Amino acid sequence: MMILLELDAPRTDIEKIKDKIISLGCTPHELPGTRKLGIGITGATNLLKEDDFRVMKSVEDVVRISQKYKLVSREMKKEDTILNISGNEIGGKNLAIIAGPCSVESREQILTIAEILKNQGIKFFRAGAYKPRSSPYAFQGLKEKGLEYLAEVKSQFGLTIITELLNPHNITEVADVADIIQIGARNMQNFALLEEVGKTGKPILLKRGLSATVEDLLMSAEYIAAQNNFNIILCERGIRTFETSTRNTLDLNAVPVVKKHSHLPILVDPSHGIGIGDKVPAMALAGIAAGADGLIIEVHHKPEEALSDGYQSLSPVQFEKLMNKLKQLAPIVERELK
């Protein structure tokens, strides 16, 4: 259920509405829009009566939400959510390009790539300090030392840092460095982790699970939003199908479907989606054409020496060529690439 009010509704009226919601055993969530203020209600809303709220001061309307996911649904909020992170937007007209290596391998490696990307105009830098790997014998990341190097990248180059959280025990350490906390595909339905990371209030990049439906992805986002954290960025990164010629099947159908049913921004990760470096640019352009709010691209200055995912990483030269094509595409799809 959602209660609609004017944006300039008196705070006393808002608090009285929220107090009534709480007294009835439910939870209120403020959702400011560009034209209206919404107060979403979660809990046993089937027991609530719309007319009990319609008679309250400043209330314009009361709406029932039909979707299983409530707070992240387009029914709850008509306008697109736009996140402003360190002065850089994700969502809206802007195309956000997140780039960086799969993992932090050394101080020299991470500073070298960060400087290259900074000089190419990149503002969002992504690299894994903690790495979830299919094999326990594969490189697992530098962990705390990797976070230390990412903090140095942030300090030296002023880049917005995205890195993955695997374990709730590391939330404090990761949140101290990351401007955006990534929840990877393998943890998309780790609901205890989603609840804990939601409580940080930090922007969360939530990747679609390997075999998850679009509804599964939105229900996972709901766990974060239920903690009154609406700073959520969705990511389509490919799903597992019967096809074996590529690493995954990049489901670009998901982009317009998410846009229809949710107000949250969605990015596309063609690096994991196809898993073949020289095919990444084609799928990156296709992702933007499908309506994505941006991309996550793996870039390494020496892909052949990368400790993880080198085969799907672009070299700096390849990435620069892709960026030039994206700048040509942006105005065609009524977007901006700053």
Phi, psi and omega in degrees: 000147177224139176255130181255134178226166171292150180301327183263024179302139180302140180301326180297321178293319180298314182294325177295321178295315180296320178298321179295319179300313181296320181296337180266010175084016179244178184240128178270148178223117178283131181229084180293132174249189179277338182239330183227159170257125177255141170244104178283147179237126174241158184120207182280066184290344178295341180270353183271150177250128182303319185295337178294335180261330182298332182277354182279153181300140176076353180283126179262324181198161175230129187235136173274136179261124186273335183289153175297318175275132188256298190292331182266002185279156176292334176295323181287324181217115184288321184282150174296140173281130177241122179264133174250110185240113181055035178086001180245135185265146168236118185110172181073218182283335187284140170263118180267124178249115178256128184219159178153174181285163177302314184220157172282117184255327179195166178296315181298315181299313187287324178290324179296311181293319180299319180294319179299313183290322176302316180292339178268005175094007181285138180249335181252121184243125183239131174201148183265123171275322174251128185239120173279122183236149180295326179257135177291349182262354179282164180301124186259005181096165181272356176057237185301321178295324177296320176297321179299318180291325177293324176297325178292320176300316181298316181291317187281323187246353179068025181276149174281126190261131173240127176212157189272143173252129180253328191226133180300339179292341182256012185302313184298314182296317181292316182295332179293333183257316188284134169278329176229128179264126179267134169251116187283173185302321183290340181252009185302327180250024171275083192295326177296320178294319180298319179296317182292318181290330176298327182291343180290336184077357180286153170300137182240127173263111185252115181270144178293138179293161186298329180232027185270145172278169176299320178297320177302316180299314182290326176293325176293319176299327180298326177299322179287314181297329180295345175269017183062031174244107182256011179274069187242133176240122179273158179216123171271119184232018179095146178236165180274128176230191178286347184288131182245358182282345177232165182298312176222180172252112182286110186271083180289345173302329185296330185297302179294331178294314177298317181300327179287320190260348183222152177270356184283148174289151178227133177254164175240136177248089182287340180297310176283331184298319180248327173075014180231114190310311185284353176261350182299314182304319181298317182284333175296314179296321179295322179298317178292320178297330180284348177113009180296152179275359179164187186225156167241119184237131176275127182230134179221137182287341175221075185306326182292345180251002183298143180279346176205137174059029178297327183293342179248005181272146174270148170282163178304324180293315178298320181293320179297320178297319178296317180300322179296321178291321179296324178295328177284326183284325187311307182293336179293324180261018176059046178234170177235139176238100186271000000 
